[in-house]
Amino acid sequence: MNITKENIDTLNAVVKINITEEDYQSKVTEILQDYRKKANIPGFRKGHVPMSLVKKQYEKPVLIDEVNKLLQESLSKFLVEEKLDILGNPLPKTQDDFSWDADQFSFEFEVGLAPEFEVNLQPKKAILQYKIVADEKMIDDQILNIREQYGKIISQNEIAENSNVTGTFLNEEKEIEKKSTFKLDKIKGKTNAKKFIGAKVGDEIVLKTKGLFTDDHLLQNHLGVSHDDAHGLNVEVKFTIEEISVTEPTELNQELFDKLFGEGIVKEEKEFKKRLKEDAEKQFEQQSDQQLLNAVTESLIENTKFDLPAAFLQKWIAVAGEKELTAQEAAEEYSRSEKGLRYQLIEGKISKENNLQVTYEELQEFAKGFIKSQMAQYGNTNPEEKELNEIAGRILSNQEEAKRLSEQLMSQKLLNFFKENVKLKVKEVSFDDFVKEVYK
């Protein structure tokens, strides 16, 4: 057997494999002899079928099967030994004059090579890193929500501006029949609000869904419609009032502090506000980190220039899936996936050069941390190590779960690396300003 590689250019090559009769014949003969022992052909005793008859019936399919096995094994071994960094999979070249009746065979495979490039982690323009701060208004609003959450519910005879309203929305055409409770201040517009003021239990109010709530997502929740239907829904609904109440906020006192944080941990309002601010800003970190990861990704793709074997990749995409694509379909799919492929190559290079990898021990500890946070939500704040290890073991035995957690941990490692090595500019903003700037 002879295997050679011919470089077409820096991104494309052809691997040629020549297989002679010596490479496959002994294996083919061994298999045919085994067939002869087991063959059950009318007119011949088992094990006494003439080899000529066995060859006539089985030799070619056995030969084809063995040559293909040899071909794949030798190609895979060659790519590993030559340390070829390829994209996609090798594609066999069509040979018009190929025949399985020959004694020796020649095969050619097109190969797409990964490009050589350098990653610049210090772009001319620093990447914006947002630090979301909880302003006084947010803290005050949160305190009011907490006080109402732990407050006293008082029934009312009729709806006022500060009322909680419970009732059922109904629209037969859209199959809407949903019981909901909401504060009147979530109703958008004075015209709609006026329909509620002074209404009593048992009254029916006819409303237009368009612009009914201050947020379309509230419409989704309170009417029980899908996310897509909630946006732009414009139908009449009948709302039947079933309960009216007002919440008398609880006092800011030690009893409330103990309920929220544990006995004696928070002892005064100033400390309470500080704790709320810290907790809120910690929750915001996930959103600001995701924004930073997105911004660094875009910057790296934009500022890391290299060519790809586009023609080869389009040919590979055309045949890689369950259904073969046309040249046009493959070109469109390549266009959609090109940016992702570029980032995969950049991320791979950064990870390799900086030894960013996920070990099983790290993955196990990461899984245990995830499990502990889940258990804490249900009141188990101090699980035993043995229990954590058992649950983590079960989770990581699931390939899909292990892959998902591994990707999350790798993203975290990359994020930490970027924070330390990429040129960043920190900007403090409120949450509302963050939403306006990032999701505008």
C-alpha positions as CSV (number, residue, x, y, z in Angstrom):
1,M,0.0,0.0,0.0
2,N,1.2,3.5,-0.8
3,I,-0.3,6.7,0.6
4,T,0.8,10.2,-0.5
5,K,-0.5,13.7,-0.1
6,E,-0.4,16.3,-2.8
7,N,-1.0,20.0,-1.8
8,I,-3.2,21.8,-4.3
9,D,-2.8,25.1,-2.3
10,T,-2.5,26.0,1.4
11,L,-6.2,25.0,2.1
12,N,-6.7,22.1,-0.2
13,A,-5.0,18.8,-0.8
14,V,-5.5,15.4,-2.4
15,V,-4.6,12.1,-0.6
16,K,-3.9,9.3,-2.9
17,I,-4.1,5.6,-1.8
18,N,-2.8,2.7,-3.9
19,I,-3.9,-0.7,-2.7
20,T,-2.3,-3.8,-4.3
21,E,-3.5,-7.5,-4.2
22,E,-1.0,-8.2,-1.5
23,D,-2.7,-5.8,0.9
24,Y,-6.1,-7.5,0.8
25,Q,-5.9,-11.0,-0.7
26,S,-4.9,-13.0,2.5
27,K,-7.9,-11.5,4.4
28,V,-10.3,-12.2,1.5
29,T,-9.1,-15.8,1.2
30,E,-9.5,-16.3,5.0
31,I,-13.1,-15.1,4.9
32,L,-13.9,-17.2,1.8
33,Q,-12.5,-20.3,3.5
34,D,-14.7,-19.6,6.5
35,Y,-17.7,-19.2,4.2
36,R,-16.9,-22.6,2.6
37,K,-17.0,-24.3,6.0
38,K,-20.4,-22.8,6.8
39,A,-22.0,-22.7,3.4
40,N,-25.2,-24.7,3.1
41,I,-25.7,-25.2,-0.7
42,P,-28.1,-27.9,-2.1
43,G,-26.2,-30.8,-3.6
44,F,-23.1,-30.4,-1.4
45,R,-22.3,-31.6,2.1
46,K,-21.7,-28.8,4.6
47,G,-17.9,-27.9,4.5
48,H,-17.4,-29.6,1.1
49,V,-18.6,-26.9,-1.3
50,P,-16.0,-26.4,-4.0
51,M,-14.0,-23.2,-3.5
52,S,-14.6,-22.2,-7.1
53,L,-18.3,-22.1,-6.4
54,V,-17.8,-20.0,-3.2
55,K,-15.5,-17.6,-5.0
56,K,-18.0,-17.2,-7.8
57,Q,-20.8,-16.3,-5.4
58,Y,-19.0,-14.4,-2.7
59,E,-15.5,-13.2,-3.8
60,K,-16.4,-9.8,-5.3
61,P,-18.6,-8.6,-2.4
62,V,-16.0,-9.8,0.1
63,L,-13.2,-8.1,-1.8
64,I,-15.2,-4.8,-2.0
65,D,-16.0,-4.9,1.7
66,E,-12.4,-5.6,2.7
67,V,-10.8,-3.0,0.4
68,N,-13.2,-0.4,1.8
69,K,-12.4,-1.3,5.4
70,L,-8.7,-1.2,4.5
71,L,-9.2,2.1,2.8
72,Q,-10.9,3.8,5.7
73,E,-8.5,2.4,8.3
74,S,-5.4,3.5,6.3
75,L,-6.8,7.0,5.5
76,S,-7.7,7.6,9.2
77,K,-4.3,6.4,10.3
78,F,-2.5,8.6,7.7
79,L,-4.4,11.7,8.8
80,V,-3.5,11.1,12.4
81,E,0.2,10.3,11.7
82,E,0.6,13.3,9.4
83,K,-1.1,15.5,12.0
84,L,-3.3,17.0,9.3
85,D,-5.8,19.5,10.7
86,I,-8.7,19.0,8.4
87,L,-12.1,20.6,8.1
88,G,-15.2,18.4,7.4
89,N,-14.4,14.9,6.2
90,P,-12.3,13.7,3.2
91,L,-14.4,13.4,0.0
92,P,-13.7,10.6,-2.5
93,K,-13.0,11.8,-6.1
94,T,-15.1,10.1,-8.8
95,Q,-13.2,7.8,-11.2
96,D,-14.9,7.1,-14.5
97,D,-12.6,4.2,-15.4
98,F,-12.7,2.5,-12.0
99,S,-13.3,-1.3,-12.0
100,W,-13.5,-3.8,-9.2
101,D,-12.2,-6.5,-11.6
102,A,-8.7,-5.1,-11.4
103,D,-6.0,-6.6,-9.1
104,Q,-4.9,-3.2,-7.7
105,F,-6.9,-0.1,-6.9
106,S,-6.1,3.6,-6.7
107,F,-8.3,6.0,-4.7
108,E,-8.1,9.8,-4.3
109,F,-9.7,11.9,-1.6
110,E,-10.1,15.7,-1.5
111,V,-9.2,17.2,1.8
112,G,-9.9,20.7,3.2
113,L,-7.2,22.0,5.4
114,A,-7.6,24.3,8.4
115,P,-5.9,27.7,7.8
116,E,-2.9,29.1,9.7
117,F,-3.6,32.4,11.5
118,E,-2.8,34.5,14.5
119,V,-5.4,35.7,17.1
120,N,-5.1,39.3,18.2
121,L,-6.6,39.7,21.7
122,Q,-5.9,43.5,21.7
123,P,-8.1,45.2,19.2
124,K,-7.5,48.9,18.5
125,K,-10.9,49.7,19.9
126,A,-11.4,48.3,23.4
127,I,-14.4,46.0,23.9
128,L,-17.2,47.4,26.1
129,Q,-17.8,45.4,29.3
130,Y,-20.9,46.4,31.1
131,K,-21.1,46.5,34.9
132,I,-24.8,46.7,35.8
133,V,-25.5,48.5,39.0
134,A,-28.8,48.5,40.9
135,D,-29.8,52.1,41.3
136,E,-32.0,53.5,44.1
137,K,-35.2,53.4,42.1
138,M,-34.7,49.6,41.4
139,I,-33.9,48.9,45.1
140,D,-37.0,50.9,46.2
141,D,-39.2,49.1,43.7
142,Q,-37.8,45.8,44.9
143,I,-38.5,46.7,48.6
144,L,-42.1,47.6,47.7
145,N,-42.5,44.3,45.9
146,I,-41.2,42.4,48.9
147,R,-43.4,44.4,51.3
148,E,-46.4,43.6,49.2
149,Q,-45.4,39.9,48.8
150,Y,-45.4,39.5,52.6
151,G,-48.2,42.0,53.1
152,K,-51.8,41.6,54.2
153,I,-54.5,41.0,51.5
154,I,-57.7,43.0,52.2
155,S,-60.9,42.4,50.2
156,Q,-62.6,45.4,48.5
157,N,-66.1,46.0,47.2
158,E,-65.0,47.8,44.1
159,I,-61.9,48.4,42.0
160,A,-59.6,51.3,42.8
161,E,-56.3,52.4,41.3
162,N,-54.3,50.3,43.6
163,S,-56.5,47.2,43.5
164,N,-55.5,43.5,42.7
165,V,-58.1,42.1,40.3
166,T,-58.9,38.4,39.8
167,G,-61.1,37.2,37.0
168,T,-61.5,35.2,33.8
169,F,-60.6,36.3,30.2
170,L,-62.8,34.8,27.6
171,N,-62.8,34.7,23.7
172,E,-64.3,31.7,22.1
173,E,-62.8,32.3,18.6
174,K,-59.2,32.2,19.9
175,E,-60.2,29.6,22.6
176,I,-59.1,31.9,25.4
177,E,-60.5,31.0,28.8
178,K,-57.9,32.0,31.5
179,K,-58.3,33.0,35.1
180,S,-55.7,35.6,36.1
181,T,-54.8,38.0,38.8
182,F,-53.0,41.3,38.2
183,K,-52.6,44.7,39.6
184,L,-54.5,47.5,37.9
185,D,-51.4,49.5,37.3
186,K,-50.3,46.8,34.8
187,I,-53.3,47.8,32.6
188,K,-52.0,50.1,29.9
189,G,-53.7,53.4,29.1
190,K,-56.3,55.6,30.9
191,T,-59.1,54.4,28.7
192,N,-58.7,50.8,29.7
193,A,-58.1,51.6,33.3
194,K,-61.3,53.7,33.5
195,K,-63.3,50.6,32.5
196,F,-62.1,48.9,35.7
197,I,-62.4,51.8,38.2
198,G,-65.6,51.3,40.3
199,A,-66.4,47.9,38.9
200,K,-67.5,45.2,41.3
201,V,-67.4,41.4,41.6
202,G,-69.6,39.8,38.8
203,D,-69.2,42.7,36.4
204,E,-68.1,42.0,32.9
205,I,-65.7,44.3,31.0
206,V,-65.1,44.1,27.2
207,L,-61.5,44.9,26.3
208,K,-59.3,45.0,23.2
209,T,-56.2,42.9,23.6
210,K,-54.0,45.2,21.6
211,G,-52.0,47.4,24.0
212,L,-54.0,46.0,27.0
213,F,-51.0,45.4,29.3
214,T,-47.8,47.4,29.8
215,D,-45.9,44.5,28.3
216,D,-46.9,42.0,25.7
217,H,-45.4,39.2,27.8
218,L,-48.0,40.0,30.4
219,L,-50.6,39.4,27.8
220,Q,-49.1,36.0,27.1
221,N,-49.2,35.1,30.8
222,H,-52.7,36.4,31.7
223,L,-54.5,35.2,28.5
224,G,-52.7,31.9,28.2
225,V,-51.7,32.5,24.6
226,S,-48.4,31.6,22.9
227,H,-45.5,34.0,22.7
228,D,-46.0,34.5,19.0
229,D,-49.7,35.1,19.3
230,A,-49.2,37.6,22.2
231,H,-47.3,40.0,19.9
232,G,-49.8,41.8,17.7
233,L,-52.9,40.0,19.1
234,N,-55.9,42.3,18.4
235,V,-59.2,40.7,19.5
236,E,-62.0,41.5,21.9
237,V,-62.0,39.6,25.2
238,K,-64.7,39.6,27.9
239,F,-63.3,39.8,31.5
240,T,-65.5,38.7,34.3
241,I,-64.5,40.0,37.7
242,E,-64.3,37.4,40.5
243,E,-62.2,38.9,43.3
244,I,-61.1,42.4,44.3
245,S,-58.4,43.1,46.9
246,V,-55.7,45.5,48.0
247,T,-52.4,44.6,49.5
248,E,-51.4,46.4,52.7
249,P,-47.5,46.3,52.6
250,T,-45.8,44.8,55.6
251,E,-43.5,46.8,57.8
252,L,-39.8,46.9,57.3
253,N,-38.8,45.3,60.5
254,Q,-36.7,42.6,62.1
255,E,-39.4,40.0,61.5
256,L,-39.3,40.6,57.7
257,F,-35.4,40.6,57.7
258,D,-35.3,37.3,59.5
259,K,-37.8,35.7,57.0
260,L,-35.7,36.8,54.1
261,F,-32.2,36.2,55.3
262,G,-32.3,34.1,58.4
263,E,-32.5,35.1,62.0
264,G,-30.2,38.0,63.0
265,I,-28.2,38.1,59.8
266,V,-29.6,41.5,58.7
267,K,-30.5,43.9,61.5
268,E,-31.3,47.4,60.0
269,E,-32.8,48.9,56.9
270,K,-29.4,50.3,55.6
271,E,-28.0,46.8,55.8
272,F,-31.1,45.4,54.1
273,K,-30.8,47.7,51.2
274,K,-27.1,46.9,50.8
275,R,-27.9,43.2,50.7
276,L,-30.6,43.7,48.1
277,K,-28.2,45.7,46.0
278,E,-25.5,43.1,46.2
279,D,-27.9,40.2,45.4
280,A,-29.4,42.1,42.4
281,E,-26.0,43.0,40.9
282,K,-24.8,39.4,41.3
283,Q,-27.9,38.3,39.3
284,F,-27.0,40.9,36.6
285,E,-23.5,39.4,36.2
286,Q,-24.8,36.5,34.1
287,Q,-26.4,38.9,31.6
288,S,-23.4,41.2,31.5
289,D,-21.1,38.2,31.1
290,Q,-23.2,36.8,28.2
291,Q,-23.1,40.2,26.5
292,L,-19.3,40.4,27.0
293,L,-18.8,36.9,25.6
294,N,-21.0,37.9,22.5
295,A,-19.0,41.1,22.0
296,V,-15.6,39.4,22.3
297,T,-16.8,36.7,19.9
298,E,-17.9,39.3,17.3
299,S,-14.6,41.2,17.7
300,L,-12.5,38.1,17.3
301,I,-14.4,37.0,14.1
302,E,-14.1,40.5,12.7
303,N,-10.4,41.1,13.5
304,T,-9.0,37.6,12.8
305,K,-8.6,37.3,9.1
306,F,-8.0,34.0,7.3
307,D,-9.3,32.2,4.3
308,L,-11.3,28.9,4.3
309,P,-11.5,26.2,1.7
310,A,-15.0,27.4,0.8
311,A,-15.5,25.3,-2.4
312,F,-14.5,22.1,-0.6
313,L,-16.7,22.8,2.4
314,Q,-19.7,23.5,0.2
315,K,-19.2,20.1,-1.5
316,W,-18.9,18.4,1.9
317,I,-22.0,20.1,3.3
318,A,-23.9,18.9,0.2
319,V,-23.3,15.2,1.1
320,A,-22.8,15.3,4.9
321,G,-26.4,15.3,6.0
322,E,-29.2,12.7,5.8
323,K,-30.5,14.4,2.6
324,E,-28.1,15.4,-0.2
325,L,-28.3,19.1,-1.0
326,T,-28.1,20.9,-4.3
327,A,-25.1,23.1,-5.0
328,Q,-27.3,26.2,-4.3
329,E,-28.6,24.8,-1.0
330,A,-25.1,23.9,0.1
331,A,-23.8,27.4,-0.7
332,E,-26.7,28.9,1.3
333,E,-26.0,26.6,4.3
334,Y,-22.3,27.4,4.1
335,S,-23.1,31.1,4.2
336,R,-25.2,30.6,7.3
337,S,-22.6,28.6,9.1
338,E,-19.4,30.3,8.0
339,K,-19.2,32.7,11.0
340,G,-19.8,29.9,13.5
341,L,-17.0,27.8,11.8
342,R,-14.6,30.7,12.0
343,Y,-15.2,31.2,15.7
344,Q,-14.8,27.4,16.3
345,L,-11.4,27.6,14.7
346,I,-10.5,30.8,16.7
347,E,-11.7,29.3,20.0
348,G,-9.9,26.0,19.3
349,K,-6.6,27.9,18.7
350,I,-7.0,30.0,21.9
351,S,-7.9,26.9,23.9
352,K,-4.9,24.9,22.6
353,E,-2.3,27.7,22.9
354,N,-3.5,28.6,26.5
355,N,-4.2,25.1,27.7
356,L,-7.9,25.8,28.3
357,Q,-9.4,22.4,28.6
358,V,-12.1,20.7,30.8
359,T,-10.9,17.8,32.9
360,Y,-13.4,15.2,34.3
361,E,-12.6,16.3,37.9
362,E,-13.4,19.9,37.0
363,L,-16.6,18.8,35.2
364,Q,-17.6,16.8,38.3
365,E,-17.1,19.8,40.6
366,F,-19.0,22.1,38.2
367,A,-21.9,19.6,38.1
368,K,-21.9,19.4,41.9
369,G,-22.1,23.2,42.2
370,F,-25.0,23.2,39.8
371,I,-26.8,20.5,41.8
372,K,-26.2,22.4,45.1
373,S,-27.8,25.5,43.7
374,Q,-30.8,23.5,42.5
375,M,-31.2,21.8,45.9
376,A,-30.9,25.1,47.7
377,Q,-34.0,26.3,45.9
378,Y,-35.9,23.6,47.7
379,G,-34.5,24.3,51.1
380,N,-31.6,21.8,51.2
381,T,-28.7,24.2,51.7
382,N,-26.2,21.7,53.1
383,P,-26.3,18.4,51.2
384,E,-23.9,15.6,52.0
385,E,-20.8,15.1,49.8
386,K,-21.7,11.5,49.1
387,E,-25.2,12.5,47.9
388,L,-23.7,15.2,45.6
389,N,-21.2,12.7,44.1
390,E,-23.9,10.1,43.4
391,I,-26.2,12.7,41.7
392,A,-23.2,14.1,39.7
393,G,-22.2,10.6,38.6
394,R,-25.7,9.9,37.3
395,I,-25.9,13.2,35.4
396,L,-22.5,12.8,33.8
397,S,-23.3,9.3,32.7
398,N,-25.8,10.9,30.3
399,Q,-23.8,11.9,27.3
400,E,-26.0,14.8,26.3
401,E,-26.0,16.3,29.9
402,A,-22.3,15.8,30.2
403,K,-21.7,17.6,26.9
404,R,-24.0,20.5,27.9
405,L,-22.3,21.0,31.2
406,S,-18.9,20.7,29.6
407,E,-19.8,23.4,27.1
408,Q,-21.0,25.6,29.9
409,L,-17.8,25.1,31.9
410,M,-15.7,25.8,28.8
411,S,-17.6,29.0,28.1
412,Q,-16.9,30.1,31.7
413,K,-13.2,29.3,31.3
414,L,-13.1,31.3,28.0
415,L,-14.9,34.2,29.6
416,N,-12.4,34.3,32.5
417,F,-9.6,34.2,30.0
418,F,-11.1,37.1,28.0
419,K,-11.5,39.2,31.1
420,E,-7.8,38.8,31.9
421,N,-6.4,39.0,28.4
422,V,-8.7,41.1,26.1
423,K,-8.6,44.9,25.9
424,L,-11.7,45.9,27.7
425,K,-13.4,49.2,28.7
426,V,-15.7,48.9,31.8
427,K,-18.9,51.0,31.7
428,E,-21.3,51.2,34.7
429,V,-25.0,51.3,33.7
430,S,-28.4,50.8,35.3
431,F,-30.3,47.7,34.2
432,D,-32.7,49.8,32.1
433,D,-29.8,51.5,30.3
434,F,-28.2,48.1,29.7
435,V,-31.3,46.8,28.1
436,K,-31.6,50.0,25.9
437,E,-28.0,49.8,24.7
438,V,-27.6,46.0,24.2
439,Y,-31.1,45.0,23.0
440,K,-32.0,48.2,21.2
